[in-house]
């Protein structure tokens, strides 16, 4: 992408995200933001973001009700850059055991499970360190260990090692960054993670359309 041309980034509003702070952080990081609460995406959109806070089941229900589940899967299959944030990352996985058993989008193989309240405070909230497991565009230029801001009671267990781009230690190491082609997910909130978070969103703006293996390998 021409560095002088901003990414035209659609942000999905399905009633589950802190959209204002996410949008402002994206705008500060080289994105022109278009909020989408229903219907189709802007014709010239180059990037897609799924933010989210709250429960997995309600999140999936809201996506399906708006037709966003199909939009996301078609977008991912197209190879254009996609970023899921917090719940938005969890919804990309096969299933969740949050207050029941629910199916996710199945872009990544794995499950969403809860932290153990007997092993530590739940939710996991505040600053914690992300350890890079592989070099990806989203994390370029960041140190091998950097701090990010988390708020979550559940986390993903990814089945494929190659999908794991970053891990964080809380009740053992859990997956905090996933990547496959141009599909990315972060468990932390980049919009609350100061310079590291803004760098990640800026790098996302520079991501190009590439072939994704996430769907075809499932």
N, C-alpha and C positions, 0 to 999 in steps of 0.2 A: 504494500500500500504506500502511496505517496505520503511521505511524512508531513507534508503541508496540508493534506486533506484529512479531515477528521473522520473517525469511524462513525457511521450512522448506526447507533445501537438501540435496538428495541428492548425495553424492559417490561417483562410480563407482570401485570397487576392482577393477581388472582385472590386478593384480599388477605395475603399471608405475609407481607413483607414491610420492612421499614423503608418504604420507597423513596421518601424525601432525601434521607441521608445517603442512600445508595446512588440516587440520581445525581446529587450534588458532587459526590466523590468521583463519579464517572465523568461529569462535565469538567472537573478540575484535572482530569487525567487524559484529555484528548478525545473525548467522546461527544458527539451530538446525540442527545437522548430523546427518544420517542417512547412515551408510555403507551402500553397497549392493554386495555381492559376487556376487550371483546373483538370479535371479527378477525380479520387477517392482519399480517404484519405489513409495515410500510414496504412498498415495492422495492425501494432502493436500500433497505436495511442490509448492513454488512456483518453485524454482530448481534448476538442475542444473549440476554442475561435473565436468569431465573433466580431472584432473591427469595428469602423466605424465613419466617420465624413461626413457631407453633407446632402443631401435631401433624404427623405424617398422614394419617387417614383423612383428616380434613383437607390437607394440602392436595392429595390426589383427587379427592372428590371435587374440589374447586377447579383443578386443572381440567378434569373431564367435563365438568359442567360448562366450561367456556370453550371447549374444543382445543385447549392448549396442549393436551397430551399428544394429539396427532401433529400439531404444528411443531412441537419440539422434536418428535421422532423424524419428521420429514426434514427439518433443519439439520439435525445431526447427520442424517443420511446424505445430505447435500455436501457435507464437508466444510461448511462455513463455521466460523468461530462461535463457540457457545461456552458460557460460564454459569455454573450453579453455585450459589452462595448459601451456606448453612443448611437449612431445610431444603433449599434448592439443589444442593449436592446430594443429599440423602434420597431425594425423590428419583434420582437417576438410577438407583440400584434396584435389584430384583424384588426385594421384599423388606418389610419392616415388622418387628415384633414390639412396636410401641403400643401398649394397651390393646393387644390383639395380634392378629396376623393379617397383613395387608400387602397387596401386590404394588410394586412400583413400576417405573417406566422401563426397566430392564436394559438400559443403555450400558451399564456396568454390571458385572456379575458380583453378587455379594449381598449381605444382609445388614440391616440397621438394628442394633441392639442397645440396651441400656447400660449405663454405668451402675455399679453396685453401691448402694447407699451405705452398706456395711464396711466398704473399703475406703470411703472418702466422701467429701461433701458433694452432693448432687443438687443443682447442676454444676458442671465444670464451668466456672465463670471467672473471667479476668485474663490477665496476660499470661501467656505460656509460650514456650519455644517450639518452633517448627524446624525439624531436621530435614534437609533436602536429601531425597533418595536418588534422584536423577536430574539431569539438566533438562529443563524444558523452557520454552519461550516465556511462559508466565513468570518464572522465577529467575530469569537471567539477571546477572549483576548483583543479586542478593547473596549475602554470606551463606555458608553451609548451614548455619544455625541463625535464625532470626526470630524476633518476638512478634506475636500477633494476638489479637483480642478474641476470646472465645465466650460464647454463652450457649450451652447445650447440655441436655441430659442423656442424649442418645448419640451413638457414633456408628460409622460404617465398619464392617469387616469385609474387605475386598478379597475376592477369591483369586484374582490374578495379580501376581507380584509386579508384572510389568505395568499395571495401571497405577501403582502407588508411586507418587512423586514426592510426597512429604509425610512425615509422621510426627506425632507429638506424644509426650509421656504424661499420662494421667491414668492411674490404675493400670499401668503397663502402657506400652506404645500402641497408639491407634492411628488409623489413616486420617490425615488431615488435609492432604492434597491428592487429587487423582487427575490423570491426564491420559488421553488416548487420541492421537491425531490432533485435531483442533477442538476437542471437547475437554473442558476443564471443570473441576469442582474443588471448592475450598470449604472446609468446615468452619473456619474462623470468619470474622467479619472484616474484610479489607477496608470498608468505609470507616471502621473504628480503629484501624491498626496503624494510623499515622503514616510515617514516610514509607514503611514497607508496604502497607496496603495500597497507597497511591501509586507506588512503583509497579505493583502487580497489575493494577487496573490500567496503567499506562502501557505496560507490556501487552496486555490483552488487546488494547486498541491496535497494536502493531501486528497481531496475529493474522495469518493469511488463511485462505481456504485451502485445506489439504484433505487427503483421503483419510477417513476414519475407519479403524478396525473394530470399534466398540460394538456396532450392531452385527456385523457379518460374522464375528467370532463367537457370538453368544449361542 
